[in-house]
Amino acid sequence: MRRAALAQSILTIATTRDRAAAVVGDLLEEESSGSRVRFWGSVAGTTVAFAWLNIVRFIFRRHFVSGADNRGQAMEFWRFVWRRKRLLVVPVVLSTVAASIVAYRMPVIYRSEVRMMVVPQRVPQSLVPSSVDMKLENRLVAIKQQILSRTRLQQIVTEFNLYAKERKTAVMEEVIQRMRLRDIGMETMPSGQDGDPAVFSLSFQSADQRVTMRVTEKLASLFINENLEDRSRMAENTQTFIEGQLDDLARQLDEFAAVMERDRLAHRTTRRSDVIQYEELQNAYREMLNKRQQARLAANMENRQIGEQFKVIDPARIAERPEGPERLNITLFGAGAGLAVGLALMLAASMRPPAPPPMAIPAASPAAE
């Protein structure tokens, strides 16, 4: 198999051909219960393990004089490193410089955050039951989906002239997707017996500090307004539904009343089932009248904005420190990568067989002269 030969050649870099063939055979047997990705991951991990084992063997056995003291062994190791210092220094310097250039060319990102709390309605539920019975957590998810829709986000992008460079080369859908998934954040902090969030935060990140703050304020205002409008719509829809139910019950009551009136004029006894159904309709009508009154109170409460609301407790501010990039971490990562490459080069150099000494030319004997 070509895959087995390729895996064996990779393992041969760090071990012998016989051992590489044995390892590949074992991995191919295990592949029946795994995937190809797992197979190649095992090949890579085994190669690294053998390479590290070679380094350990080299340090503690191969290049050290037997019976020498620890100081002599250390000096022998450092002489080996010094002879091949370029293999270590050059990759570290080049990788560190390249990582530093990349890190300092990356744009600075600032993040602004606003925290809001959920203020319950100012009228006791026992007096005016709320017409919105959806859990707050679910309503937050629904409001977030409305705010992060393409239409809303495109309006924000246009209003604040966001992603000017990206819009020149990418389509608007890609820009909106980046803004939605990477640059806008939302976190909730659950509290209370029901686990509903009492405090949640909204954030936005970009390269401009002031624009970042203004966009965060815009998102917060959209959340507040959308919550008010959503609750008002639900209260109005509830009231409209109840009015429709009342009209339907009134029509049925009128029909039963007409039937009972005809029976009375004809001196007939109305069926008992019709009388019971008529009484049930009357009770349902009275109950619906009570619900209509509650719905009107709830709608009036929402219109006066004394129902449940979102209130800003920590307004958005201009970020004093950048959110990223972590330039020092990127530079250190580059240095570490260069160090790994340098050690690999030194390992490869140590595994090369030493060059044979030049053969001495025998001197001519006096007899031959």
C-alpha positions as CSV (number, residue, x, y, z in Angstrom):
1,M,0.0,0.0,0.0
2,R,1.2,3.5,-0.8
3,R,-0.1,4.8,2.5
4,A,1.9,2.2,4.4
5,A,5.1,3.0,2.5
6,L,4.6,6.7,3.1
7,A,4.0,6.2,6.8
8,Q,7.0,3.9,7.0
9,S,9.3,6.4,5.3
10,I,8.1,9.1,7.8
11,L,8.8,6.9,10.8
12,T,12.2,6.0,9.3
13,I,13.3,9.6,9.9
14,A,13.4,8.9,13.7
15,T,13.9,5.1,13.9
16,T,15.0,2.1,12.1
17,R,13.3,0.6,9.1
18,D,12.4,-2.6,10.9
19,R,10.8,-0.8,13.8
20,A,9.0,1.6,11.5
21,A,7.5,-1.4,9.6
22,A,6.4,-3.0,12.8
23,V,4.7,0.2,14.0
24,V,2.9,0.8,10.7
25,G,1.6,-2.7,10.8
26,D,0.2,-2.2,14.3
27,L,-1.4,1.1,13.3
28,L,-3.0,-0.4,10.2
29,E,-4.6,-3.2,12.3
30,E,-6.0,-0.5,14.7
31,E,-7.4,1.6,11.8
32,S,-10.4,-0.8,11.3
33,S,-11.9,0.8,14.5
34,G,-10.7,4.3,13.8
35,S,-10.3,6.8,10.9
36,R,-7.6,7.8,8.6
37,V,-7.2,11.1,10.5
38,R,-6.5,9.1,13.6
39,F,-4.0,6.9,11.7
40,W,-1.9,9.8,10.5
41,G,-2.2,11.5,13.9
42,S,-0.7,8.3,15.4
43,V,2.0,8.3,12.8
44,A,3.0,11.9,13.6
45,G,2.8,11.3,17.4
46,T,4.9,8.2,17.1
47,T,7.5,10.0,15.0
48,V,7.8,12.8,17.5
49,A,8.1,10.2,20.3
50,F,10.9,8.4,18.6
51,A,12.7,11.7,17.8
52,W,12.6,12.7,21.4
53,L,13.9,9.3,22.5
54,N,16.8,9.8,20.1
55,I,17.6,13.1,21.7
56,V,17.6,11.5,25.1
57,R,19.7,8.7,24.0
58,F,22.1,11.1,22.3
59,I,22.5,13.2,25.4
60,F,22.9,10.4,27.9
61,R,24.6,7.7,26.1
62,R,25.7,8.0,22.5
63,H,28.0,11.0,22.5
64,F,29.2,10.8,26.1
65,V,32.4,9.1,27.2
66,S,31.7,6.0,29.3
67,G,32.7,6.4,32.9
68,A,33.2,10.2,32.6
69,D,31.9,12.3,35.4
70,N,28.8,14.5,35.1
71,R,30.9,17.6,34.4
72,G,32.7,15.9,31.6
73,Q,29.4,14.7,30.1
74,A,28.0,18.2,30.3
75,M,31.0,19.7,28.7
76,E,30.8,17.1,25.9
77,F,27.2,18.0,25.3
78,W,27.8,21.7,25.2
79,R,30.7,21.2,22.8
80,F,28.3,19.3,20.5
81,V,25.8,22.1,20.7
82,W,28.4,24.8,20.2
83,R,29.8,23.1,17.0
84,R,26.2,23.2,15.6
85,K,25.1,26.5,17.1
86,R,24.1,27.9,13.7
87,L,21.5,25.1,13.3
88,L,19.8,26.4,16.5
89,V,20.5,30.1,16.4
90,V,19.5,30.8,12.8
91,P,16.0,29.3,13.0
92,V,15.3,30.9,16.4
93,V,16.3,34.4,15.2
94,L,14.5,34.1,11.8
95,S,11.3,32.7,13.4
96,T,11.3,35.3,16.2
97,V,11.8,38.2,13.7
98,A,9.1,36.9,11.4
99,A,6.6,36.4,14.3
100,S,7.4,39.9,15.6
101,I,6.8,41.5,12.2
102,V,3.5,39.6,11.8
103,A,2.4,40.5,15.3
104,Y,3.2,44.2,15.0
105,R,1.5,44.4,11.5
106,M,-1.7,43.0,12.9
107,P,-4.3,45.8,13.7
108,V,-4.9,46.6,17.3
109,I,-8.4,45.5,18.5
110,Y,-10.4,47.3,21.1
111,R,-13.5,46.0,22.9
112,S,-16.2,48.0,24.5
113,E,-18.9,46.4,26.8
114,V,-22.2,47.5,28.3
115,R,-23.9,45.7,31.1
116,M,-27.7,45.6,31.5
117,M,-30.0,44.3,34.2
118,V,-33.5,43.0,33.9
119,V,-35.9,45.3,35.8
120,P,-39.2,43.5,36.7
121,Q,-42.6,45.2,36.1
122,R,-43.4,47.9,38.6
123,V,-47.0,46.6,39.2
124,P,-47.4,43.4,41.3
125,Q,-48.3,40.4,39.3
126,S,-51.2,39.7,41.6
127,L,-52.9,42.9,40.4
128,V,-51.9,43.0,36.7
129,P,-50.7,39.6,35.4
130,S,-48.1,40.0,32.6
131,S,-49.3,39.0,29.1
132,V,-45.7,37.8,28.3
133,D,-45.2,34.3,29.9
134,M,-42.2,33.3,27.9
135,K,-39.1,32.7,30.0
136,L,-36.6,35.6,30.0
137,E,-33.8,33.4,28.7
138,N,-35.8,32.4,25.7
139,R,-36.9,35.9,25.0
140,L,-33.2,37.1,25.1
141,V,-32.4,34.5,22.5
142,A,-35.3,35.6,20.3
143,I,-34.3,39.3,20.7
144,K,-30.7,38.5,19.9
145,Q,-31.7,36.7,16.7
146,Q,-33.7,39.7,15.6
147,I,-30.9,42.2,16.4
148,L,-28.3,40.1,14.7
149,S,-30.3,39.7,11.5
150,R,-28.7,40.7,8.3
151,T,-31.0,43.7,7.9
152,R,-30.2,45.1,11.3
153,L,-26.4,44.5,11.1
154,Q,-26.2,45.9,7.6
155,Q,-27.8,49.1,8.8
156,I,-25.2,49.3,11.6
157,V,-22.3,48.6,9.2
158,T,-23.6,51.4,6.9
159,E,-24.3,53.9,9.7
160,F,-20.8,53.6,11.2
161,N,-18.9,52.8,8.0
162,L,-17.6,49.5,9.5
163,Y,-15.3,47.1,7.6
164,A,-14.4,49.6,4.9
165,K,-11.5,47.5,3.6
166,E,-13.3,44.2,3.8
167,R,-16.3,45.5,1.9
168,K,-14.1,46.3,-1.0
169,T,-13.0,42.7,-1.5
170,A,-15.7,40.6,0.2
171,V,-19.5,40.4,-0.2
172,M,-21.7,41.8,2.4
173,E,-22.8,38.4,3.6
174,E,-19.3,37.5,4.6
175,V,-18.8,40.8,6.4
176,I,-22.1,40.4,8.3
177,Q,-21.1,36.8,9.3
178,R,-17.7,38.0,10.6
179,M,-19.4,40.7,12.6
180,R,-22.0,38.4,14.0
181,L,-19.7,35.5,15.0
182,R,-16.5,37.2,15.9
183,D,-17.0,40.8,16.8
184,I,-20.3,40.9,18.7
185,G,-20.5,39.1,22.1
186,M,-23.2,38.5,24.6
187,E,-23.0,36.9,28.0
188,T,-25.7,36.2,30.6
189,M,-25.3,35.7,34.3
190,P,-28.1,33.5,35.7
191,S,-29.6,34.3,39.1
192,G,-32.8,33.7,40.9
193,Q,-34.7,30.5,41.6
194,D,-35.7,30.0,38.0
195,G,-32.2,30.5,36.7
196,D,-33.3,33.4,34.6
197,P,-30.5,35.9,33.8
198,A,-30.8,39.1,35.9
199,V,-27.7,40.7,34.3
200,F,-26.3,40.3,30.8
201,S,-23.6,42.1,28.8
202,L,-23.2,43.1,25.2
203,S,-19.8,43.8,23.6
204,F,-18.3,44.8,20.3
205,Q,-14.7,44.9,19.1
206,S,-13.0,46.8,16.3
207,A,-9.8,48.8,15.6
208,D,-11.4,52.2,16.3
209,Q,-11.9,52.9,20.0
210,R,-14.7,55.5,19.7
211,V,-16.5,53.6,17.0
212,T,-16.4,50.5,19.1
213,M,-18.1,52.4,22.0
214,R,-20.8,53.9,19.7
215,V,-21.6,50.6,18.1
216,T,-21.9,49.0,21.6
217,E,-24.3,51.7,22.6
218,K,-26.3,51.2,19.5
219,L,-26.6,47.4,20.2
220,A,-27.7,48.1,23.7
221,S,-30.4,50.6,22.6
222,L,-31.6,48.1,20.0
223,F,-32.0,45.5,22.7
224,I,-33.9,47.8,25.0
225,N,-36.2,49.1,22.2
226,E,-36.8,45.6,20.8
227,N,-37.8,44.3,24.2
228,L,-40.3,47.1,24.7
229,E,-41.8,46.7,21.2
230,D,-41.9,42.9,21.5
231,R,-43.7,43.1,24.8
232,S,-46.2,45.7,23.4
233,R,-46.8,43.5,20.4
234,M,-47.5,40.5,22.5
235,A,-49.9,42.4,24.8
236,E,-51.7,43.8,21.7
237,N,-51.9,40.4,20.1
238,T,-53.2,38.9,23.3
239,Q,-55.9,41.6,23.5
240,T,-56.8,41.1,19.8
241,F,-57.1,37.3,20.3
242,I,-59.3,37.7,23.3
243,E,-61.6,40.1,21.5
244,G,-62.0,37.6,18.7
245,Q,-62.8,34.9,21.2
246,L,-65.4,37.1,22.8
247,D,-67.1,37.8,19.4
248,D,-67.2,34.1,18.7
249,L,-68.7,33.3,22.1
250,A,-71.3,36.1,21.8
251,R,-72.3,34.7,18.4
252,Q,-72.8,31.2,19.8
253,L,-74.8,32.7,22.8
254,D,-77.1,34.6,20.5
255,E,-77.7,31.4,18.4
256,F,-78.6,29.4,21.5
257,A,-80.8,32.2,22.9
258,A,-82.7,32.4,19.6
259,V,-83.3,28.6,19.7
260,M,-84.5,28.8,23.3
261,E,-86.8,31.7,22.5
262,R,-88.4,29.8,19.6
263,D,-89.0,26.9,21.9
264,R,-90.6,29.1,24.4
265,L,-92.9,30.7,21.8
266,A,-93.8,27.2,20.5
267,H,-94.5,26.0,24.1
268,R,-91.7,23.4,23.7
269,T,-89.2,22.4,26.3
270,T,-85.7,23.1,25.4
271,R,-83.4,20.1,25.5
272,R,-81.4,19.7,28.6
273,S,-78.1,19.4,26.7
274,D,-78.8,22.7,25.0
275,V,-79.5,24.4,28.4
276,I,-76.2,23.0,29.8
277,Q,-74.2,24.1,26.8
278,Y,-75.8,27.5,27.0
279,E,-74.8,27.9,30.6
280,E,-71.2,26.7,29.9
281,L,-71.0,29.4,27.1
282,Q,-72.2,32.0,29.5
283,N,-69.5,31.0,32.0
284,A,-66.8,31.0,29.3
285,Y,-68.0,34.4,28.2
286,R,-67.8,35.9,31.7
287,E,-64.3,34.4,32.1
288,M,-63.2,35.8,28.8
289,L,-64.5,39.2,29.8
290,N,-62.3,39.1,32.9
291,K,-59.3,38.1,30.7
292,R,-60.1,41.0,28.4
293,Q,-59.9,43.4,31.3
294,Q,-56.6,41.9,32.4
295,A,-55.2,42.1,28.8
296,R,-56.2,45.7,28.6
297,L,-54.5,46.5,31.9
298,A,-51.4,44.6,30.7
299,A,-51.3,46.5,27.4
300,N,-51.8,49.8,29.2
301,M,-48.9,48.9,31.5
302,E,-46.6,48.1,28.5
303,N,-47.6,51.3,26.7
304,R,-46.7,53.3,29.8
305,Q,-43.4,51.4,30.0
306,I,-43.8,50.2,33.5
307,G,-43.5,46.5,32.6
308,E,-40.4,44.4,32.6
309,Q,-37.5,46.3,31.0
310,F,-33.8,46.2,30.3
311,K,-31.8,48.9,32.2
312,V,-28.2,49.9,31.5
313,I,-26.1,49.6,34.7
314,D,-22.6,49.9,33.2
315,P,-22.6,52.1,30.1
316,A,-20.2,51.5,27.2
317,R,-16.9,53.3,27.6
318,I,-13.9,53.9,25.4
319,A,-11.5,51.0,25.9
320,E,-8.3,52.1,27.6
321,R,-6.3,49.0,26.7
322,P,-6.4,47.0,23.5
323,E,-8.0,43.6,23.5
324,G,-5.4,42.2,21.1
325,P,-3.4,41.0,19.5
326,E,-1.2,39.4,22.1
327,R,2.0,40.5,20.4
328,L,4.4,39.1,23.1
329,N,2.7,35.7,23.0
330,I,2.9,35.6,19.2
331,T,6.6,36.5,19.4
332,L,7.3,33.9,22.0
333,F,5.4,31.3,20.0
334,G,7.6,32.2,17.0
335,A,10.7,31.8,19.1
336,G,9.4,28.4,20.4
337,A,8.7,27.3,16.9
338,G,12.2,28.3,15.8
339,L,13.7,26.5,18.8
340,A,11.8,23.3,17.8
341,V,13.1,23.6,14.2
342,G,16.6,24.1,15.5
343,L,16.5,21.1,17.7
344,A,15.1,19.0,14.9
345,L,18.0,20.1,12.7
346,M,20.5,19.4,15.4
347,L,18.9,16.0,15.8
348,A,19.2,15.3,12.1
349,A,22.8,16.4,12.2
350,S,23.6,14.1,15.1
351,M,22.1,11.1,13.3
352,R,24.3,11.4,10.3
353,P,27.2,9.0,10.2
354,P,30.6,10.6,10.7
355,A,32.6,11.2,7.6
356,P,35.4,8.6,7.2
357,P,38.9,9.9,7.8
358,P,41.1,10.4,4.7
359,M,43.1,7.4,3.8
360,A,46.8,7.8,4.4
361,I,49.1,7.2,1.4
362,P,51.8,4.8,2.4
363,A,55.4,6.1,2.0
364,A,57.6,4.4,-0.6
365,S,60.1,2.0,0.9
366,P,63.9,2.3,0.3
367,A,63.9,-1.0,-1.4
368,A,61.5,0.2,-4.0
369,E,63.9,3.1,-4.8
